[in-house]
Amino acid sequence: MIARPALLSSVASASRPRAVAFTSPVFLRAASTSTATSSTPTPTPTASTSASGSGSASASAASPLPEASDAAIPEASPEYASTYFVPRTENGQLPVYSKVRNGGGWRTIVRKVEGDVTSLQSDLNAYLSEMHVDPLKPPPAFSQRPTNRHLEVRGNWVGEIKAWMEGRGF
């Protein structure tokens, strides 16, 4: 039987502790970039660009990104200004979840509400009541949990609430 040194070394290294700080990819990446940046010289402006008097034009020509103008930035519309905010999760998703209870009862939970939960409830109630057209089903009922900044809606309204939030810029 032929012994594989890579397999034996990985088994032996698993039993002993190793220094994580010096072997982690982040440390190695930081060490490689710090040595790379210290060895490369910084570019200096030439005398011809400073003598021409257009120092700002040469700086903008050297920059690969175009300068952003104030006209390119859209302003927030006053109709969507509110006293609450729902930040996105770490993955960039909206914090709207569904929960199925025993007996088949659906709940939609809006988490991470910052600010006035009551005004979010009234805005969502106005939106979902006009979306609710079935006379045999009850309209969505809300319950607040102000201690953990949650808003619960009876029923499965995840798609509608996410579409409403994305339309309002959350």
N, C-alpha and C positions, 0 to 999 in steps of 0.2 A: 504494500500500500504506500502511495506517495503522499507525503505530508505537504499540505499547502501552507506556505508561510503566511499568506495574507489572512487565512482563516484562523490560524493559530494566534497571530498577533491581535486580531480583533477580539478573540475570546479572552486572551490575557489582559487586554486593555479594559475590558468590561469589568474585571474584578478589582481594578485599582482606580482610585480617583485621579482625575486629570485636571489640569489648570484650564478652566473654561475661558478665562479672560484673555489668554494669549493664543488660544487655538480657535476662538469663535470667528466666524466669517466677518462679523462686523468689525472686530478689532483688526483683523488682517486687511480688510478693505480700507479702514481708516489709516492704517500704517502705510499701505501702498499709495494712497492718495496724498498723504503728507510728504512722503519722500519724492513723489512725482512733482508736486507743486513747488517744492523747495529747490529742485534741480533745474526747473525751466525758468528762464529769465522773463521778466515782465516787459512787454513792449513799451517803448518810449515814443512819444510823438516826434515826428521829424521836423526839421526847421522849416521846410517848405509849407507845411500845413499851418504852422503857427505864424509864419510870415504873411500868409495870404489874408489873414484876418477873419477867416470863416472857420473858426475852431469848432463851432457847434455843428456846422455842416459836415465836417470831417468825422466828428464823433457819431453823427447819425448815419453817415454812409458806412462806417465801420461796423455798426451794430447790425446783426442779422435780422432782428425783429423790428417791425415798423412801430413807430410811436403811436400810442393810442390817443385819439382825440376825444374831446368831451362829448361830441355828437354821437360817438359810437356806443357810449354807455347809456342804456335805457334807464329812465327814471321810474321809480315805483309809483304806480297809480294810486291816488288817494282813496279810491273805493276799496282797495284791499288793505289799507292801513288798519291795523287792529292792535288790541292789547294783549294778544297771546302769540306764541310762536311754538311750533313743533319741529325741533331739530331732527335731522336724519340720523340714522344709526351709524356705527363705525363702518359698515359696509356700503353706506350710501343709500340705504332703503328708507322708506317712510315707516315709522313705528306703529303700524296698524296691523293687528293680529286677530285671528278668529279662534274661538274656543268652543268646543262642543261639550256640552254637559250631559250628564246621565238623562236618558229619556229623549235625547235628540234636540235639546234646546241649544240654539246657537247664540253666541255673544260675540260682538266685535269690540275689541279693546284698542283704544288710542292711548299710547303711552308717551311719556316724556313731554307733557304739555307744560310750557313755561308761560307764566302770566295768568290771565284771567280765564279759568276753566269754564266759568258760567257763560261768558260771551262766545267761547268756542262751541259750547253746547247749544246756545240759541242759534248760531249760524248754521251748525250742522242740522239742527231740527228743522230750520226753514228749508234747507236744501233737500233733506231726505223726505220731508212731508210732501213736497211737490213731485218727488220721484215716486212716491208711494201712490199707486193708482188702484190697487186691488181692494175693493170694499169689504171682502170677506176676511182679510187679514188685518190685524191691529197695526196702527202706525208704530214706528220705532219708538221705544221707550228708553230714556237715558237714565244713567245713574253715575254720580260723580264719586270719585275717591280723591279728595283734595290732599290727603296726607302723602299719597304716593304719586300724585299728578296724573291719574288715569281717568279716562272717560269710557264708560261701557255703554254699548248700544245693544238692545235686544234685537237679534236677527243677524243674518250674514250680510253685512254691508261693506265688506273689505274693499271690493273693487270700486264701488261708488265713492267711498270716503277717500281712497287714494287718488282717484281721478279728480275729485274736488280739491284736494290739497295741492296736487300738481298744477291744477289750473290757477290756484291762488298764489303759487310761487314758493311753496314750502319744499 
